[in-house]
Every structure is written in structure tokens, then in C-alpha cells.
């Protein structure tokens, strides 16, 4: 965010922190492994991070409305197993049904949160258990069977196009009337209601969009693993929340963007990669990962309300 001042331009340091963090992590990874910076390796890394990228984007848009989704990992798991179980009926049919299921699950969460007015943290925590149970019922044990053609979704330049498409859609959506409603509802539901904004409809729509994004995350997970696992999304929920916060999305709502959440997911992936290149044991890898994540989150929080001023020459000054 930028703001004009009397003697120059002020830039919010917090908005730039996540991008600087990604750059620093890229440099550190390259120092430890010089071949890391090769395009093929970066594209592969981006491909493996796509499930988290979509999960972070879903979490980000929900958090913008001052809500939270603790069921995101379970939704990804459920859509993943739906694709695997139905793949025998055709790839298109399985993906379509999984996508519709993701949207429907999002609508359910939105109805309980916005219409029944229950706290989103309670609603989605309960739904997380429900969707996880359904995923286990649909597919009790991990199973393969995903066609090799699915791999094209996360290989080559496809991960880059997916990421750019996600960013482009958000840049468009954020400038629409609906996008402005999302920020208004997140800033103050009462003020938004007074201004005539349909708060209930907006929140339900946001959860539906989040469900769509999570279904895409399940699709990417199917493509990267070539199979289904009812527990595959168990760790994604907290990582998605961390990615969104790291990307500058506020828990209080009304601040941040999906672009920041996407870069937050990339930062987490790079932290994982950095820890791996240190050659530490599996136990210490998790310890170092946790420490680096806390440091990154603290840095993001520290810079959130700090501005830097760039002096600009006065127009008309001089002779």
C-alpha cells in the first residue's frame, strides 16, 4: 500500500515484507544448492506447492471477511479421494463432481457462519471432523489410479500459469463491487450492513469461492501424488493459515490480499526446501522449520504498521 504525503510517497513496509522474504529465501537456497535456481527446479518446486497455494488463497479470502476456515485440509482430502474413487467414470466427470462437492462444502460452512451466525472457528472445526470422516468412509485406505495425464497439471510451465491465473483473477475480483464488499464486511460487518451491503450473501459467496479453490487444491494434490489419501490434507490447514498471515492477511479481516497469501505459501515451500538442504535429520528439520516460520511471521507482524517515506522533488521548484 502506498500513500502520498506532503513531501513524498510513503510505502507500507509490511506489504513488501513477504516479497522480500521470498527473494531472501531464494538466495539462501541457491547458496546451499547452486543448482536450485535453475528454471526446471523452480517450476518443479512450484508444482509441488500448488495444493498449498490454492489452500492459502482459500484461507486468505475467508480471513478477509474476519472469519477462519479450519476445515480446509479436510475439504482438500475429500475432493482428492472423490477424484480417485470416481476416476473410473472418466477424468472430466470425477473432476467436475469433486469441484461441485468443494463448492457445496464451502456453502455449508458459509450458511452456518453467516446465516445461523455461529463463530466460524467453531463451525469449521466441527465440519473438519465431519469431512475427514466422510473422506475415510469414501476411501478407507490410500489408493493410486490417477492417470499419468493428470501430471501435466503440475509439470512444465503449468504451475506458473496456474499461479498467474490465480493472481490475475484476484486482481480483477478485488476491483469489482463484490471484491470491495469482501473488504467492507471484513472491516466492519455492522458498518457494511448499514451501508446496504448484503453481509450474509457476501460471506456465503466467499466460503463458496474458498470451497472452489480448495477443490482445485485437491485436484493439484491428486496430480502431484498420482493417488488419493483420506489423510492427505491433515497438515494443510495450519500451513494455509500460516501462509495467509505471512502474506499479510489480517486475522481481524479487511486487510491483505490473495496475492500475499500465495507468496506466503511459496515462502513456506522455500523454508521447507532450505531446511532440507541443510542436511539436518528429520527431527531437526521440523524444529528448524518451526523456528524459521516463527521468525518470518514475527517479521511480518513487526513491519505491518511501519512505513518508509520516499522523498519526491517538488513540482515547480527551482528557477
C-alpha positions as a LaTeX table, in Angstrom:
\begin{tabular}{lrrr}
\hline
Residue & $x$ (\AA) & $y$ (\AA) & $z$ (\AA) \\
\hline
Unk1 & 0.00 & 0.00 & 0.00 \\
Unk2 & 1.25 & 3.49 & $-0.83$ \\
Unk3 & 0.06 & 6.88 & 0.37 \\
Unk4 & 1.03 & 10.35 & $-0.82$ \\
Unk5 & 2.43 & 12.73 & 1.76 \\
Unk6 & 3.28 & 16.41 & 1.65 \\
Unk7 & 6.95 & 15.83 & 0.83 \\
Unk8 & 6.94 & 12.43 & $-0.85$ \\
Unk9 & 5.48 & 8.97 & $-1.04$ \\
Unk10 & 5.02 & 6.59 & 1.89 \\
Unk11 & 5.12 & 2.83 & 1.34 \\
Unk12 & 3.85 & 0.32 & 3.88 \\
Unk13 & 6.80 & $-1.91$ & 4.72 \\
Unk14 & 4.54 & $-4.78$ & 5.71 \\
Unk15 & 3.16 & $-5.10$ & 2.18 \\
Unk16 & 6.66 & $-5.61$ & 0.80 \\
Unk17 & 7.90 & $-7.98$ & 3.53 \\
Unk18 & 6.53 & $-11.19$ & 2.01 \\
Unk19 & 8.08 & $-10.45$ & $-1.40$ \\
Unk20 & 11.43 & $-9.61$ & 0.19 \\
Unk21 & 11.17 & $-12.80$ & 2.26 \\
Unk22 & 10.69 & $-14.91$ & $-0.86$ \\
Unk23 & 13.69 & $-13.27$ & $-2.51$ \\
Unk24 & 15.89 & $-13.84$ & 0.57 \\
Unk25 & 14.80 & $-17.48$ & 0.75 \\
Unk26 & 15.59 & $-17.95$ & $-2.93$ \\
Unk27 & 19.08 & $-16.55$ & $-2.37$ \\
Unk28 & 19.68 & $-18.73$ & 0.71 \\
Unk29 & 18.52 & $-21.87$ & $-1.11$ \\
Unk30 & 20.82 & $-21.04$ & $-4.01$ \\
Unk31 & 23.79 & $-20.56$ & $-1.67$ \\
Unk32 & 23.24 & $-24.01$ & $-0.19$ \\
Unk33 & 22.45 & $-25.63$ & $-3.55$ \\
Unk34 & 23.70 & $-23.66$ & $-6.58$ \\
Unk35 & 21.55 & $-25.69$ & $-8.99$ \\
Unk36 & 18.43 & $-24.66$ & $-7.08$ \\
Unk37 & 17.92 & $-21.53$ & $-9.15$ \\
Unk38 & 17.57 & $-23.48$ & $-12.42$ \\
Unk39 & 14.21 & $-22.89$ & $-14.10$ \\
Unk40 & 13.31 & $-26.59$ & $-14.20$ \\
Unk41 & 13.88 & $-26.93$ & $-10.45$ \\
Unk42 & 11.89 & $-23.80$ & $-9.62$ \\
Unk43 & 8.99 & $-24.98$ & $-11.78$ \\
Unk44 & 9.06 & $-28.39$ & $-10.10$ \\
Unk45 & 9.03 & $-26.74$ & $-6.66$ \\
Unk46 & 6.14 & $-24.52$ & $-7.70$ \\
Unk47 & 4.26 & $-27.57$ & $-8.95$ \\
Unk48 & 4.60 & $-29.40$ & $-5.65$ \\
Unk49 & 3.45 & $-26.29$ & $-3.77$ \\
Unk50 & 0.20 & $-25.83$ & $-5.75$ \\
Unk51 & $-2.05$ & $-27.65$ & $-3.23$ \\
Unk52 & $-0.81$ & $-25.27$ & $-0.52$ \\
Unk53 & $-1.03$ & $-22.28$ & $-2.87$ \\
Unk54 & $-4.74$ & $-22.89$ & $-3.50$ \\
Unk55 & $-5.35$ & $-23.69$ & 0.18 \\
Unk56 & $-3.64$ & $-20.44$ & 1.22 \\
Unk57 & $-5.70$ & $-18.48$ & $-1.31$ \\
Unk58 & $-8.89$ & $-20.07$ & 0.06 \\
Unk59 & $-7.88$ & $-19.30$ & 3.63 \\
Unk60 & $-6.91$ & $-15.76$ & 2.65 \\
Unk61 & $-10.28$ & $-14.84$ & 1.13 \\
Unk62 & $-12.11$ & $-16.26$ & 4.15 \\
Unk63 & $-9.87$ & $-14.36$ & 6.57 \\
Unk64 & $-10.55$ & $-11.13$ & 4.67 \\
Unk65 & $-14.13$ & $-11.37$ & 5.96 \\
Unk66 & $-12.85$ & $-11.72$ & 9.55 \\
Unk67 & $-13.57$ & $-15.48$ & 9.54 \\
Unk68 & $-11.35$ & $-18.54$ & 9.51 \\
Unk69 & $-11.62$ & $-21.99$ & 7.91 \\
Unk70 & $-10.28$ & $-24.89$ & 9.96 \\
Unk71 & $-11.86$ & $-27.41$ & 7.58 \\
Unk72 & $-9.71$ & $-26.56$ & 4.54 \\
Unk73 & $-7.42$ & $-29.59$ & 4.90 \\
Unk74 & $-10.37$ & $-31.96$ & 5.22 \\
Unk75 & $-12.05$ & $-30.45$ & 2.14 \\
Unk76 & $-8.87$ & $-30.99$ & 0.13 \\
Unk77 & $-8.66$ & $-34.58$ & 1.37 \\
Unk78 & $-12.30$ & $-35.24$ & 0.50 \\
Unk79 & $-12.07$ & $-33.78$ & $-3.00$ \\
Unk80 & $-8.85$ & $-35.73$ & $-3.51$ \\
Unk81 & $-10.48$ & $-39.07$ & $-2.65$ \\
Unk82 & $-13.60$ & $-38.25$ & $-4.69$ \\
Unk83 & $-11.42$ & $-37.83$ & $-7.77$ \\
Unk84 & $-9.65$ & $-41.14$ & $-7.12$ \\
Unk85 & $-12.83$ & $-43.11$ & $-6.45$ \\
Unk86 & $-14.70$ & $-41.71$ & $-9.47$ \\
Unk87 & $-11.79$ & $-41.65$ & $-11.92$ \\
Unk88 & $-13.10$ & $-44.87$ & $-13.48$ \\
Unk89 & $-16.14$ & $-42.95$ & $-14.72$ \\
Unk90 & $-13.94$ & $-40.52$ & $-16.61$ \\
Unk91 & $-11.45$ & $-37.83$ & $-15.67$ \\
Unk92 & $-13.76$ & $-34.93$ & $-16.54$ \\
Unk93 & $-16.68$ & $-36.35$ & $-14.54$ \\
Unk94 & $-14.55$ & $-37.02$ & $-11.46$ \\
Unk95 & $-13.00$ & $-33.54$ & $-11.51$ \\
Unk96 & $-16.39$ & $-31.87$ & $-12.08$ \\
Unk97 & $-18.06$ & $-33.73$ & $-9.22$ \\
Unk98 & $-15.12$ & $-33.05$ & $-6.89$ \\
Unk99 & $-15.28$ & $-29.35$ & $-7.79$ \\
Unk100 & $-19.04$ & $-29.18$ & $-7.17$ \\
Unk101 & $-18.50$ & $-31.01$ & $-3.86$ \\
Unk102 & $-15.88$ & $-28.45$ & $-2.81$ \\
Unk103 & $-18.23$ & $-25.56$ & $-3.59$ \\
Unk104 & $-21.10$ & $-27.27$ & $-1.74$ \\
Unk105 & $-18.93$ & $-27.85$ & 1.34 \\
Unk106 & $-17.98$ & $-24.18$ & 1.29 \\
Unk107 & $-21.63$ & $-23.15$ & 1.07 \\
Unk108 & $-22.47$ & $-25.33$ & 4.09 \\
Unk109 & $-19.77$ & $-23.60$ & 6.14 \\
Unk110 & $-20.96$ & $-20.22$ & 4.89 \\
Unk111 & $-24.59$ & $-20.91$ & 5.83 \\
Unk112 & $-23.74$ & $-21.89$ & 9.39 \\
Unk113 & $-21.36$ & $-18.95$ & 9.76 \\
Unk114 & $-23.32$ & $-16.16$ & 8.08 \\
Unk115 & $-26.96$ & $-17.23$ & 8.33 \\
Unk116 & $-27.00$ & $-19.10$ & 11.65 \\
Unk117 & $-24.35$ & $-16.66$ & 12.92 \\
Unk118 & $-22.14$ & $-19.22$ & 14.61 \\
Unk119 & $-18.42$ & $-18.45$ & 15.06 \\
Unk120 & $-16.53$ & $-19.63$ & 12.00 \\
Unk121 & $-13.79$ & $-21.19$ & 14.13 \\
Unk122 & $-16.34$ & $-23.47$ & 15.85 \\
Unk123 & $-18.29$ & $-24.26$ & 12.67 \\
Unk124 & $-15.27$ & $-25.15$ & 10.57 \\
Unk125 & $-13.61$ & $-27.10$ & 13.38 \\
Unk126 & $-16.73$ & $-29.28$ & 13.63 \\
Unk127 & $-17.05$ & $-29.58$ & 9.84 \\
Unk128 & $-13.38$ & $-30.53$ & 9.63 \\
Unk129 & $-14.13$ & $-33.64$ & 11.67 \\
Unk130 & $-17.23$ & $-34.39$ & 9.58 \\
Unk131 & $-15.50$ & $-34.04$ & 6.20 \\
Unk132 & $-12.49$ & $-36.03$ & 7.44 \\
Unk133 & $-14.83$ & $-38.83$ & 8.49 \\
Unk134 & $-16.59$ & $-38.78$ & 5.13 \\
Unk135 & $-13.22$ & $-38.92$ & 3.34 \\
Unk136 & $-12.27$ & $-42.01$ & 5.37 \\
Unk137 & $-15.64$ & $-43.59$ & 4.55 \\
Unk138 & $-15.26$ & $-42.91$ & 0.83 \\
Unk139 & $-11.66$ & $-44.19$ & 0.75 \\
Unk140 & $-10.58$ & $-46.05$ & 3.91 \\
Unk141 & $-7.00$ & $-46.62$ & 2.69 \\
Unk142 & $-4.71$ & $-44.79$ & 0.26 \\
Unk143 & $-5.18$ & $-45.74$ & $-3.37$ \\
Unk144 & $-3.48$ & $-44.97$ & $-6.68$ \\
Unk145 & $-5.01$ & $-45.00$ & $-10.11$ \\
Unk146 & $-4.71$ & $-41.37$ & $-11.19$ \\
Unk147 & $-3.89$ & $-41.28$ & $-14.94$ \\
Unk148 & $-0.45$ & $-40.03$ & $-15.92$ \\
Unk149 & $-2.13$ & $-37.25$ & $-17.90$ \\
Unk150 & $-3.04$ & $-35.56$ & $-14.60$ \\
Unk151 & 0.66 & $-34.92$ & $-14.10$ \\
Unk152 & 0.50 & $-32.32$ & $-16.86$ \\
Unk153 & $-1.42$ & $-30.07$ & $-14.46$ \\
Unk154 & 1.62 & $-29.65$ & $-12.22$ \\
Unk155 & 4.55 & $-30.15$ & $-14.58$ \\
Unk156 & 6.38 & $-27.98$ & $-17.09$ \\
Unk157 & 5.13 & $-24.40$ & $-17.16$ \\
Unk158 & 1.63 & $-25.35$ & $-15.97$ \\
Unk159 & 2.33 & $-24.40$ & $-12.31$ \\
Unk160 & 3.38 & $-20.93$ & $-13.44$ \\
Unk161 & 0.21 & $-20.49$ & $-15.50$ \\
Unk162 & $-1.96$ & $-21.67$ & $-12.60$ \\
Unk163 & $-0.30$ & $-19.18$ & $-10.24$ \\
Unk164 & $-0.52$ & $-16.29$ & $-12.69$ \\
Unk165 & $-4.16$ & $-17.10$ & $-13.44$ \\
Unk166 & $-4.97$ & $-17.10$ & $-9.73$ \\
Unk167 & $-3.25$ & $-13.74$ & $-9.26$ \\
Unk168 & $-4.93$ & $-12.26$ & $-12.35$ \\
Unk169 & $-8.39$ & $-13.38$ & $-11.25$ \\
Unk170 & $-7.88$ & $-11.83$ & $-7.82$ \\
Unk171 & $-6.60$ & $-8.55$ & $-9.28$ \\
Unk172 & $-9.82$ & $-8.40$ & $-11.29$ \\
Unk173 & $-12.12$ & $-9.56$ & $-8.48$ \\
Unk174 & $-10.67$ & $-7.16$ & $-5.90$ \\
Unk175 & $-11.66$ & $-4.23$ & $-8.12$ \\
Unk176 & $-15.25$ & $-5.36$ & $-8.62$ \\
Unk177 & $-18.18$ & $-4.38$ & $-6.42$ \\
Unk178 & $-18.11$ & $-7.85$ & $-4.86$ \\
Unk179 & $-14.41$ & $-7.53$ & $-4.08$ \\
Unk180 & $-14.98$ & $-4.23$ & $-2.32$ \\
Unk181 & $-17.81$ & $-5.84$ & $-0.34$ \\
Unk182 & $-15.41$ & $-8.52$ & 0.92 \\
Unk183 & $-13.12$ & $-5.87$ & 2.41 \\
Unk184 & $-16.05$ & $-3.88$ & 3.78 \\
Unk185 & $-17.55$ & $-6.92$ & 5.54 \\
Unk186 & $-14.16$ & $-7.83$ & 6.98 \\
Unk187 & $-13.53$ & $-4.32$ & 8.26 \\
Unk188 & $-16.89$ & $-3.99$ & 10.00 \\
Unk189 & $-19.99$ & $-6.11$ & 9.46 \\
Unk190 & $-22.20$ & $-3.55$ & 11.16 \\
Unk191 & $-20.93$ & $-0.69$ & 9.03 \\
Unk192 & $-21.26$ & $-2.83$ & 5.90 \\
Unk193 & $-24.84$ & $-3.74$ & 6.80 \\
Unk194 & $-25.67$ & $-0.09$ & 7.47 \\
Unk195 & $-24.25$ & 0.80 & 4.07 \\
Unk196 & $-26.65$ & $-1.64$ & 2.42 \\
Unk197 & $-24.13$ & $-4.39$ & 1.70 \\
Unk198 & $-25.64$ & $-7.91$ & 1.78 \\
Unk199 & $-23.37$ & $-9.27$ & 4.52 \\
Unk200 & $-24.90$ & $-12.76$ & 4.66 \\
Unk201 & $-24.81$ & $-13.26$ & 0.91 \\
Unk202 & $-21.26$ & $-11.94$ & 0.68 \\
Unk203 & $-19.94$ & $-14.31$ & 3.36 \\
Unk204 & $-21.69$ & $-17.33$ & 1.88 \\
Unk205 & $-20.28$ & $-16.46$ & $-1.55$ \\
Unk206 & $-16.80$ & $-16.11$ & $-0.05$ \\
Unk207 & $-16.99$ & $-19.56$ & 1.55 \\
Unk208 & $-18.24$ & $-20.97$ & $-1.77$ \\
Unk209 & $-15.25$ & $-19.45$ & $-3.59$ \\
Unk210 & $-12.98$ & $-20.88$ & $-0.89$ \\
Unk211 & $-14.56$ & $-24.29$ & $-1.50$ \\
Unk212 & $-13.83$ & $-23.96$ & $-5.21$ \\
Unk213 & $-10.20$ & $-23.07$ & $-4.50$ \\
Unk214 & $-9.87$ & $-26.00$ & $-2.10$ \\
Unk215 & $-11.33$ & $-28.35$ & $-4.72$ \\
Unk216 & $-8.64$ & $-27.12$ & $-7.12$ \\
Unk217 & $-6.12$ & $-27.76$ & $-4.35$ \\
Unk218 & $-7.45$ & $-31.32$ & $-4.12$ \\
Unk219 & $-7.07$ & $-31.67$ & $-7.86$ \\
Unk220 & $-3.46$ & $-30.49$ & $-7.69$ \\
Unk221 & $-2.82$ & $-32.89$ & $-4.83$ \\
Unk222 & $-4.18$ & $-35.73$ & $-6.95$ \\
Unk223 & $-1.90$ & $-34.71$ & $-9.78$ \\
Unk224 & 1.25 & $-34.45$ & $-7.64$ \\
Unk225 & 0.70 & $-37.70$ & $-5.72$ \\
Unk226 & $-0.96$ & $-39.74$ & $-8.53$ \\
Unk227 & $-3.38$ & $-41.12$ & $-5.95$ \\
Unk228 & $-5.75$ & $-40.45$ & $-3.11$ \\
Unk229 & $-5.29$ & $-40.47$ & 0.65 \\
Unk230 & $-8.06$ & $-39.58$ & 3.15 \\
Unk231 & $-5.41$ & $-38.07$ & 5.45 \\
Unk232 & $-3.51$ & $-36.18$ & 2.75 \\
Unk233 & $-4.73$ & $-32.75$ & 3.81 \\
Unk234 & $-4.21$ & $-33.18$ & 7.54 \\
Unk235 & $-1.33$ & $-30.70$ & 7.77 \\
Unk236 & $-2.52$ & $-28.26$ & 5.12 \\
Unk237 & $-4.98$ & $-26.31$ & 7.29 \\
Unk238 & $-2.43$ & $-24.82$ & 9.67 \\
Unk239 & 0.09 & $-24.30$ & 6.88 \\
Unk240 & $-2.55$ & $-22.40$ & 4.87 \\
Unk241 & $-3.32$ & $-20.16$ & 7.85 \\
Unk242 & 0.39 & $-19.53$ & 8.39 \\
Unk243 & 0.85 & $-18.74$ & 4.68 \\
Unk244 & $-2.04$ & $-16.26$ & 4.70 \\
Unk245 & $-0.77$ & $-14.49$ & 7.83 \\
Unk246 & 2.78 & $-14.50$ & 6.49 \\
Unk247 & 1.41 & $-12.93$ & 3.31 \\
Unk248 & $-0.11$ & $-10.04$ & 5.25 \\
Unk249 & $-3.74$ & $-11.16$ & 5.61 \\
Unk250 & $-5.10$ & $-9.96$ & 8.95 \\
Unk251 & $-6.97$ & $-12.18$ & 11.40 \\
Unk252 & $-9.21$ & $-9.18$ & 12.07 \\
Unk253 & $-10.28$ & $-9.07$ & 8.42 \\
Unk254 & $-10.37$ & $-6.30$ & 5.85 \\
Unk255 & $-6.61$ & $-6.26$ & 5.21 \\
Unk256 & $-4.40$ & $-8.22$ & 2.86 \\
Unk257 & $-4.87$ & $-9.99$ & $-0.46$ \\
Unk258 & $-4.81$ & $-13.40$ & $-2.06$ \\
Unk259 & $-1.57$ & $-12.45$ & $-3.78$ \\
Unk260 & 0.13 & $-12.10$ & $-0.41$ \\
Unk261 & $-1.32$ & $-15.46$ & 0.67 \\
Unk262 & 0.03 & $-17.11$ & $-2.49$ \\
Unk263 & 3.51 & $-15.71$ & $-1.84$ \\
Unk264 & 3.17 & $-16.82$ & 1.76 \\
Unk265 & 2.64 & $-20.38$ & 0.51 \\
Unk266 & 5.71 & $-20.05$ & $-1.70$ \\
Unk267 & 7.71 & $-18.80$ & 1.29 \\
Unk268 & 6.71 & $-21.86$ & 3.35 \\
Unk269 & 7.74 & $-24.12$ & 0.47 \\
Unk270 & 11.10 & $-22.36$ & 0.25 \\
Unk271 & 11.60 & $-22.68$ & 4.00 \\
Unk272 & 10.99 & $-26.43$ & 3.71 \\
Unk273 & 13.48 & $-26.61$ & 0.87 \\
Unk274 & 16.06 & $-24.57$ & 2.79 \\
Unk275 & 15.80 & $-26.85$ & 5.81 \\
Unk276 & 16.19 & $-29.91$ & 3.58 \\
Unk277 & 19.37 & $-28.52$ & 2.00 \\
Unk278 & 20.93 & $-28.06$ & 5.44 \\
Unk279 & 21.16 & $-31.85$ & 5.64 \\
Unk280 & 19.73 & $-31.98$ & 9.16 \\
Unk281 & 17.91 & $-35.08$ & 10.41 \\
Unk282 & 14.14 & $-35.32$ & 10.04 \\
Unk283 & 13.59 & $-34.28$ & 13.67 \\
Unk284 & 15.79 & $-31.20$ & 13.43 \\
Unk285 & 14.26 & $-30.30$ & 10.07 \\
Unk286 & 10.87 & $-29.81$ & 11.75 \\
Unk287 & 12.49 & $-27.83$ & 14.58 \\
Unk288 & 14.36 & $-25.53$ & 12.19 \\
Unk289 & 11.26 & $-25.20$ & 10.01 \\
Unk290 & 9.23 & $-24.10$ & 13.03 \\
Unk291 & 11.87 & $-21.59$ & 14.13 \\
Unk292 & 12.16 & $-20.07$ & 10.66 \\
Unk293 & 8.39 & $-19.85$ & 10.37 \\
Unk294 & 8.08 & $-18.05$ & 13.71 \\
Unk295 & 10.82 & $-15.63$ & 12.71 \\
Unk296 & 9.14 & $-14.94$ & 9.36 \\
Unk297 & 5.73 & $-14.41$ & 10.99 \\
Unk298 & 7.25 & $-12.13$ & 13.64 \\
Unk299 & 8.98 & $-10.09$ & 10.94 \\
Unk300 & 5.72 & $-9.80$ & 9.01 \\
Unk301 & 3.92 & $-8.66$ & 12.15 \\
Unk302 & 6.70 & $-6.22$ & 13.10 \\
Unk303 & 6.65 & $-4.47$ & 9.73 \\
Unk304 & 2.87 & $-4.47$ & 9.26 \\
Unk305 & 2.38 & $-0.93$ & 10.60 \\
Unk306 & 5.68 & 0.58 & 9.54 \\
Unk307 & 6.06 & 2.93 & 6.63 \\
Unk308 & 9.06 & 4.18 & 4.71 \\
Unk309 & 8.98 & 7.60 & 3.11 \\
Unk310 & 10.44 & 8.27 & $-0.31$ \\
Unk311 & 11.07 & 11.99 & $-0.84$ \\
Unk312 & 9.91 & 13.34 & $-4.18$ \\
Unk313 & 11.09 & 16.54 & $-5.84$ \\
Unk314 & 8.65 & 19.39 & $-5.56$ \\
Unk315 & 6.91 & 20.27 & $-8.81$ \\
Unk316 & 7.80 & 23.70 & $-9.98$ \\
Unk317 & 10.78 & 24.11 & $-7.69$ \\
Unk318 & 13.87 & 25.78 & $-8.95$ \\
Unk319 & 14.25 & 28.74 & $-11.23$ \\
\hline
\end{tabular}
